[in-house]
Amino acid sequence: MKRRTVMTLSAVGAGVLALPIAGGAYLYTSTRRDTAGDVPFDNPLAVPPLDEGDLRGGARNFSLDAEAGETPIKPGKATPTWGFNGSYLGPTLRARRGDDLRFTVRNHLEETTTVHFHGAHLPADCDGGPHQAIEPGGSWEPEWTVDQPATMLWYHPHPHGNTARHVYRGLAGLILIDDDVSDGLDLPREYGVDDVPLVVQDRNFDGDNALEESETWTSTTGIIGEDVIVNGTYGPYFEATTRRLRLRILNGSNARVMNFAFDDDREFLQIGSDGGLLTEPHRTRRALLSPAERADIVVDLEPGETVVLRSLPVEDVGVGSIFKRFNGMDDRLDVLQIRAADELADSPEVPAKLAEIASLSDEPAAERSFRLAGFSTINGDSMDMNRIDFGAQVDTVEEWTVRNTDEYHHNFHVHDVQFQVASIDGEAPPPPLAGWKDTVFLEPNRDYRLRMRFDQYTDPDLPYMYHCHILFHEDFGMMGQFVVLGEGEEVGTVPDMAAHGDHG
């Protein structure tokens, strides 16, 4: 099935051009989707339940149960879905810097899965990547101490070759980290009231409202969904009661790049990215997010008004016009309607200064280059669960230059660390990329110079991942593995137990 899919998708660039002119023109025109003004917005936005853990034994304890169920999403039949502690998505987990976290993760599904803590700094055996597999009926109990700034992370499955399907069925959730710096800032912070998480995903449904899981045949990136859901809600609206609304946005899609804006083109403030707060608010009208990227924004509201958050076409990113069209980058999609109450509670002004971000300006201990190509290779190699590609030395800074060599889009995610974008083709990054990041969108044929520091956790045998977070590409092998080495250690060998996922 996968080989057939690759053959089909490989034909997009050349095969579409070879169609008869009339047929090719119709396909090109009809592929663009525009739902602006057509979404009914008749369902209140579901806000994931907040779970602050059970404080016992000197730690903050969480339980996550992966399970199958049914979720009413679109009018008509309920949709068969997967979720954590419920039928779709999972609770928002909340903790503080310095907390000891303990998890009990149980797999009630009929196939092996994992739970990866995306963006978290943690030991390799707690990462939840493909080497921490949980067999059906099995459980897993990672624990670590939170040591990173306030931010919004997320968790999702990472089983080798099956990540896209597991995430698409609904296995995902958010993690909010607080710290003393965020506590001291006058920012919206009442969860679900003026501090609202948005897990934005595109999905395809068949006539019985079941999820369509086949890749979009014209796409080079997998599934491009025709419908947008937010926190599992189709056609969502949110009733705002405050003058300022904080939206913590995750692009939880498998492949679609989303260019967030408001329907009246109003300005808003971006105050944070993947790994935490920016140094100062960035005033903008757009927030471009590829899959797995996050943006923390604050928007001002007037009493009684209605405004729509939507995704606009993606412009000026170097992607070829055919690839833009067939990968959904020309689409205009309504996402969420915000209804402001007739009377709004006052909100403080967003502070002019947010967080200090120390530049990783040390002389790098190592420089590495990564070239992403096709559906399945980085530097010419596809993922091998038993191959460790390199070792990074603990307590050092490395500089990685990453390049997308295709005419369509990729992005790049690194486990364990948050990195800084030092430059793009030798130029300083724009403000939204000037904070801590764990995932970055890669425009074609540009050099992204990333700097990251490896500290605390070492293991010569058990690797972390780096990969494209277009999940179709990840599953096909656009992924590699590295270990963090202590003094005197050398790259080891992946244990058989880890490689085969025998953690049930």
GIRA-V705626 format. One record per helix or strand of 2 or more residues. SS is the DSSP state (A for helix, B for strand). FROM is the first residue (numbers start at 1). TO is the last residue. If there is no record, write none. Layout:
# GIRA-V705626
ss = {SS:SS}
from = {FROM:FROM}
to = {TO:TO}
This chain:
# GIRA-V705626
ss = {A:A:B:B:B:B:B:B:B:B:A:B:B:B:A:B:A:B:B:B:B:B:B:B:B:B:B:B:A:B:B:B:B:B:B:B:A:B:B:B:A:B:A}
from = {2:21:43:50:54:59:79:92:100:116:124:139:143:151:163:172:180:195:227:233:236:244:258:268:276:287:294:306:321:332:366:377:390:396:410:419:431:439:447:459:471:479:496}
to = {18:31:44:51:56:71:84:96:107:118:126:140:145:156:168:178:183:203:230:234:242:251:262:273:284:289:300:312:326:345:373:378:393:404:414:424:433:442:454:467:476:485:499}
